[in-house]
Amino acid sequence: MADDLERLGGRLRLFKPDALTAEQRRLHDDMTVSWAPWADRAGFQAKLPDGRWIGPFNPLLLSPVLSQAFLHLQDVEKKGTSLSERIRQVVILTVGAVWGCDYERYAHAAAAREAGLSSAAIEALCAGRASEYLKSDEDVARRFAFALTAEHRVNDALFGEARQTFKERGVFDLIVLAGCYDLVSSLLNAFEIPKPA
Protein backbone atom coordinates (compact mmCIF):
# COMPACT_ATOMS: atom_id res chain seq x y z
CA MET A 1 0.00 0.00 0.00
CA ALA A 2 2.82 2.43 0.85
CA ASP A 3 4.45 1.71 -2.53
CA ASP A 4 1.13 2.42 -4.28
CA LEU A 5 0.88 5.79 -2.54
CA GLU A 6 4.53 6.62 -3.21
CA ARG A 7 4.01 6.09 -6.96
CA LEU A 8 1.64 9.07 -6.89
CA GLY A 9 4.72 11.30 -6.82
CA GLY A 10 5.85 10.05 -10.22
CA ARG A 11 9.52 10.94 -10.54
CA LEU A 12 9.44 12.83 -7.22
CA ARG A 13 9.15 11.67 -3.66
CA LEU A 14 6.02 12.89 -1.92
CA PHE A 15 6.97 15.63 0.54
CA LYS A 16 6.10 14.77 4.13
CA PRO A 17 4.51 17.67 6.03
CA ASP A 18 6.82 17.19 9.03
CA ALA A 19 9.98 17.45 6.86
CA LEU A 20 9.23 20.75 5.09
CA THR A 21 11.36 23.88 5.23
CA ALA A 22 9.76 27.05 6.59
CA GLU A 23 9.01 28.32 3.04
CA GLN A 24 7.58 24.97 2.02
CA ARG A 25 5.47 24.89 5.19
CA ARG A 26 3.99 28.32 4.37
CA LEU A 27 3.07 27.13 0.87
CA HIS A 28 1.72 23.83 2.22
CA ASP A 29 -0.46 25.68 4.74
CA ASP A 30 -1.70 28.18 2.12
CA MET A 31 -2.63 25.33 -0.25
CA THR A 32 -4.40 23.54 2.60
CA VAL A 33 -6.57 26.61 3.16
CA SER A 34 -7.20 27.55 -0.46
CA TRP A 35 -6.80 24.55 -2.77
CA ALA A 36 -7.68 21.49 -0.68
CA PRO A 37 -11.28 22.63 -0.01
CA TRP A 38 -11.79 23.26 -3.75
CA ALA A 39 -10.53 19.75 -4.60
CA ASP A 40 -12.74 18.22 -1.91
CA ARG A 41 -15.77 20.14 -3.14
CA ALA A 42 -15.16 19.15 -6.76
CA GLY A 43 -14.59 15.54 -5.76
CA PHE A 44 -11.01 14.77 -6.71
CA GLN A 45 -8.01 13.83 -4.58
CA ALA A 46 -5.27 16.41 -4.15
CA LYS A 47 -3.97 15.32 -0.76
CA LEU A 48 -3.42 12.03 1.02
CA PRO A 49 -4.85 11.39 4.49
CA ASP A 50 -1.35 11.84 5.98
CA GLY A 51 -1.16 15.39 4.60
CA ARG A 52 1.11 14.73 1.60
CA TRP A 53 0.11 16.48 -1.62
CA ILE A 54 -0.32 14.69 -4.95
CA GLY A 55 -0.92 15.95 -8.48
CA PRO A 56 0.72 19.26 -9.39
CA PHE A 57 0.72 20.35 -5.75
CA ASN A 58 3.60 18.09 -4.70
CA PRO A 59 6.16 19.47 -7.23
CA LEU A 60 5.11 23.02 -6.36
CA LEU A 61 6.82 22.45 -3.02
CA LEU A 62 10.20 22.26 -4.82
CA SER A 63 10.16 26.02 -5.37
CA PRO A 64 7.79 27.64 -2.88
CA VAL A 65 8.41 31.27 -3.85
CA LEU A 66 7.78 30.73 -7.57
CA SER A 67 4.90 28.39 -6.80
CA GLN A 68 3.25 30.90 -4.47
CA ALA A 69 3.33 33.48 -7.28
CA PHE A 70 1.93 30.98 -9.78
CA LEU A 71 -0.88 29.94 -7.43
CA HIS A 72 -1.66 33.62 -6.88
CA LEU A 73 -1.97 34.05 -10.66
CA GLN A 74 -4.30 31.05 -10.83
CA ASP A 75 -6.41 32.42 -7.99
CA VAL A 76 -6.63 35.86 -9.62
CA GLU A 77 -7.45 34.27 -12.99
CA LYS A 78 -10.32 32.28 -11.47
CA LYS A 79 -11.73 35.23 -9.52
CA GLY A 80 -11.17 37.91 -12.17
CA THR A 81 -12.00 36.15 -15.41
CA SER A 82 -14.87 37.12 -17.70
CA LEU A 83 -15.34 33.42 -18.59
CA SER A 84 -18.00 31.21 -17.02
CA GLU A 85 -16.90 28.21 -14.96
CA ARG A 86 -18.23 25.88 -17.68
CA ILE A 87 -16.08 27.63 -20.31
CA ARG A 88 -13.07 27.51 -17.99
CA GLN A 89 -13.42 23.75 -17.56
CA VAL A 90 -13.84 23.23 -21.32
CA VAL A 91 -10.54 25.06 -21.87
CA ILE A 92 -8.72 23.22 -19.07
CA LEU A 93 -9.87 19.78 -20.24
CA THR A 94 -8.92 20.66 -23.82
CA VAL A 95 -5.41 21.64 -22.73
CA GLY A 96 -5.14 18.49 -20.60
CA ALA A 97 -6.18 16.34 -23.57
CA VAL A 98 -3.61 17.95 -25.89
CA TRP A 99 -0.91 17.23 -23.31
CA GLY A 100 -2.22 13.69 -22.68
CA CYS A 101 -2.16 14.63 -19.01
CA ASP A 102 -3.99 12.02 -16.92
CA TYR A 103 -4.08 13.82 -13.58
CA GLU A 104 -5.28 17.05 -15.19
CA ARG A 105 -8.14 15.27 -16.96
CA TYR A 106 -8.99 13.30 -13.80
CA ALA A 107 -9.15 16.40 -11.57
CA HIS A 108 -10.92 18.68 -14.03
CA ALA A 109 -13.43 16.06 -15.12
CA ALA A 110 -14.64 16.32 -11.51
CA ALA A 111 -14.55 20.13 -11.62
CA ALA A 112 -16.39 20.10 -14.98
CA ARG A 113 -19.14 17.90 -13.52
CA GLU A 114 -19.46 20.36 -10.65
CA ALA A 115 -19.73 23.19 -13.23
CA GLY A 116 -22.61 21.39 -14.96
CA LEU A 117 -21.02 19.78 -18.02
CA SER A 118 -22.54 16.45 -19.01
CA SER A 119 -20.65 13.17 -18.69
CA ALA A 120 -20.74 12.78 -22.48
CA ALA A 121 -19.23 16.23 -23.02
CA ILE A 122 -16.54 15.58 -20.39
CA GLU A 123 -15.66 12.22 -21.94
CA ALA A 124 -15.27 13.80 -25.38
CA LEU A 125 -13.18 16.69 -24.05
CA CYS A 126 -10.89 14.31 -22.13
CA ALA A 127 -10.38 12.35 -25.35
CA GLY A 128 -9.64 15.52 -27.33
CA ARG A 129 -12.80 15.27 -29.43
CA ALA A 130 -15.58 17.66 -30.38
CA SER A 131 -18.90 17.07 -28.65
CA GLU A 132 -22.47 17.70 -29.72
CA TYR A 133 -23.18 18.20 -26.01
CA LEU A 134 -21.27 21.49 -25.88
CA LYS A 135 -23.02 24.81 -26.34
CA SER A 136 -21.81 26.93 -29.27
CA ASP A 137 -19.69 29.24 -27.09
CA GLU A 138 -18.15 26.21 -25.36
CA ASP A 139 -17.19 24.74 -28.72
CA VAL A 140 -15.57 28.03 -29.78
CA ALA A 141 -13.55 27.97 -26.53
CA ARG A 142 -12.58 24.33 -27.15
CA ARG A 143 -11.41 24.99 -30.70
CA PHE A 144 -9.52 28.13 -29.64
CA ALA A 145 -7.76 26.35 -26.77
CA PHE A 146 -6.92 23.39 -29.01
CA ALA A 147 -5.47 25.59 -31.75
CA LEU A 148 -3.41 27.62 -29.30
CA THR A 149 -2.12 24.59 -27.37
CA ALA A 150 -1.64 22.03 -30.15
CA GLU A 151 -0.79 24.26 -33.10
CA HIS A 152 0.57 27.32 -31.24
CA ARG A 153 -1.42 29.56 -33.60
CA VAL A 154 -5.03 30.67 -34.00
CA ASN A 155 -6.11 31.42 -37.56
CA ASP A 156 -7.98 34.62 -38.45
CA ALA A 157 -11.37 32.97 -38.80
CA LEU A 158 -11.22 31.28 -35.40
CA PHE A 159 -9.79 34.40 -33.76
CA GLY A 160 -12.69 36.41 -35.21
CA GLU A 161 -15.18 33.84 -33.94
CA ALA A 162 -13.65 33.94 -30.47
CA ARG A 163 -13.61 37.76 -30.48
CA GLN A 164 -17.28 37.86 -31.50
CA THR A 165 -18.23 35.27 -28.86
CA PHE A 166 -16.12 36.45 -25.91
CA LYS A 167 -15.06 40.00 -26.87
CA GLU A 168 -11.37 40.96 -26.72
CA ARG A 169 -11.27 40.74 -22.93
CA GLY A 170 -12.58 37.18 -23.12
CA VAL A 171 -10.00 36.23 -25.74
CA PHE A 172 -7.28 37.50 -23.40
CA ASP A 173 -8.82 35.49 -20.56
CA LEU A 174 -8.88 32.33 -22.73
CA ILE A 175 -5.18 32.77 -23.52
CA VAL A 176 -4.15 33.29 -19.88
CA LEU A 177 -6.20 30.29 -18.73
CA ALA A 178 -4.75 28.01 -21.42
CA GLY A 179 -1.25 29.19 -20.51
CA CYS A 180 -1.78 28.45 -16.82
CA TYR A 181 -2.81 24.89 -17.61
CA ASP A 182 0.00 24.44 -20.13
CA LEU A 183 2.29 25.01 -17.15
CA VAL A 184 0.33 22.68 -14.87
CA SER A 185 0.27 19.96 -17.55
CA SER A 186 3.99 20.35 -18.26
CA LEU A 187 4.76 19.91 -14.56
CA LEU A 188 2.61 16.80 -14.35
CA ASN A 189 4.04 15.25 -17.51
CA ALA A 190 7.68 16.11 -16.86
CA PHE A 191 7.51 14.51 -13.42
CA GLU A 192 5.29 11.70 -14.77
CA ILE A 193 2.70 12.24 -12.07
CA PRO A 194 -0.22 9.81 -12.43
CA LYS A 195 -3.81 10.14 -11.38
CA PRO A 196 -4.89 8.18 -8.31
CA ALA A 197 -6.20 4.66 -8.90
N, C-alpha and C positions, 0 to 999 in steps of 0.2 A: 504493500500500500504506500509506504514512504517513497519507494522508487517511482510509482505512478504519479505521485504528487510532484516529485522533483522534476519529472520530465516536462511539467508545465512551464518551466523556465526556459525550455529550448536549449540554446547554447550558453545560457547564463544560469548561475545558481539562483535560487530564490532567496532574496534578502530576508533575514530573520529580524523581526522588530527589535529584539534585545541586543542586536549587534550593529545597529546603525550609528553613523556619526551624528553630530548635532544637526548639521545641515540636512542630512537624510531624514532624521527624525522629524524636523519641521515639515518637510515635504510629505512624509508619511502621514503625519497628523492632519495636515491640510487636505490631503486626498481622502482621508478617512471621514472628514467633515463634509467635503463637497462632492466627491465622486462616488464613494461607496453607497450613499443613499440612492443616488441616481441609478446605479447598476442594480441595486436591490429592487427598486421600484419597477424598473424595466424588465427584470427577471433574468438577468444573466450574471454569471459569477466573475467577479473582479478580484476577490480576496478569499483566501482560505480561512477556515475556522481559527487557525493559529495566528492570524494576522498578517501572513505573508501575501503580497500582491502577486497577481498573475496578469496575463495579457500585456498590454503596453505599459502598464503601471510599474511592473518590476524593473524594466530597463531604465525607466525615468529616474530611478534612484541612483543610477550611475553618475548623473550630473545634475544634482538638485537645483543649482542656480538656473541653468538653462531650462531645465524641466519646469521649474516654477513659472518662468516667463512664458513658456509654451502653453502651459495649462491656463495661465491668465488669458492668453490670446483665445484659447478655445472657449473659455467662460464668457469673454466679451463677445466673441462671435455668436454664441448661442443666445445671449441676452439682447444683443444689439442688431441682429439680422432682420432684414425685411422679409425673409423667407419663412413660410410656414414650417411646422415641425415635420409634416408629411414630406414636403419638398426636401428638407434637410436630409431625411432618412433615405429618400430616393437617391440623392447625390452620394451619400456616404456608402450605401450598398453598391452603387455603380463603381465607385472608386475601389472598394474592397474586391469586387469581382474582377476588375481589370488587373489588380495586383495578385489575384488568386490567394487572397489573404483569409485564411480560415477563421481566425479569432475575430477579425473585424466583421465578417459576415455573420458569425455566431452571435456576437454582442448586439449588432445593429439590426439583425432580424428581430430580436426581442424588442429593441427600441422602436422599430418600425411597426410592430404589432401594437405596441402601446400608443403609437401615433395614429393608428386606425387603418393602416394598409392591410389589405387582404393577404391571406396565406399564399394564394396563387400569385399575386403581384410580388410578394417577398421572394418566393421561390424563383421566379423569373429573374428578378434583379440579382439575386445571389449567383445565378448561373450566367449572368451577363447578357440576358436576352430581353427583347422588348416584351411588353405585356399589354394585352387588351384591357387589363384590369386597372391600368393607370389612367388618371384624368389627363386631358390634353396638356395642361401646364406641367404635370409631373413627367410626361414623356419628353417634353422640351428640355426639362432639367436633366433627365437621364441622358438624352442624346448629347447635350452640351457637356456634361461631366465626362461622358465616354470619350468624346472627341478631344477634350482638353487633356485627359489622363492617358489615353491610349495613343493618340496621334500627335499630341502636343501642339495642336492647332485647331482653330474653329473657323470653318469657312464662312464667307460673307452671308450666305443664305441662313445658316443656323444662327450666326451672331444676330442677324436682323430679327429672326424669330424669337430669340431669347430676349432681345431688347424690347420687342413689342410686348412680350408676355410679362417680363419682370421689371421693365424699365432699366435705365443704366445703373441705378443703385443696386437693383437685384442681380444684374450681371456681375457687378463687383462682388457682391455677397456670395454668389455661386463660385466664383474663382477662389476667394479666400477659403471657403469651406472645403472645396476640392483639394486645395493645397494643404490644409491642415491634415486631411485624411490621407494624402500622399505620404506625409511625414509619418503618421501613425502606422500606415501599412508598411512603409519601408523599415521602420523599427521592428515590427513584428516579423517580417520576412527575413531580414538580415540576421536576427537572432533565432530564427526558426521556432517561433513561439506558437505552440498549437492551441487549439480550443480545448476546453475540458471535455472529458469523455461524456 
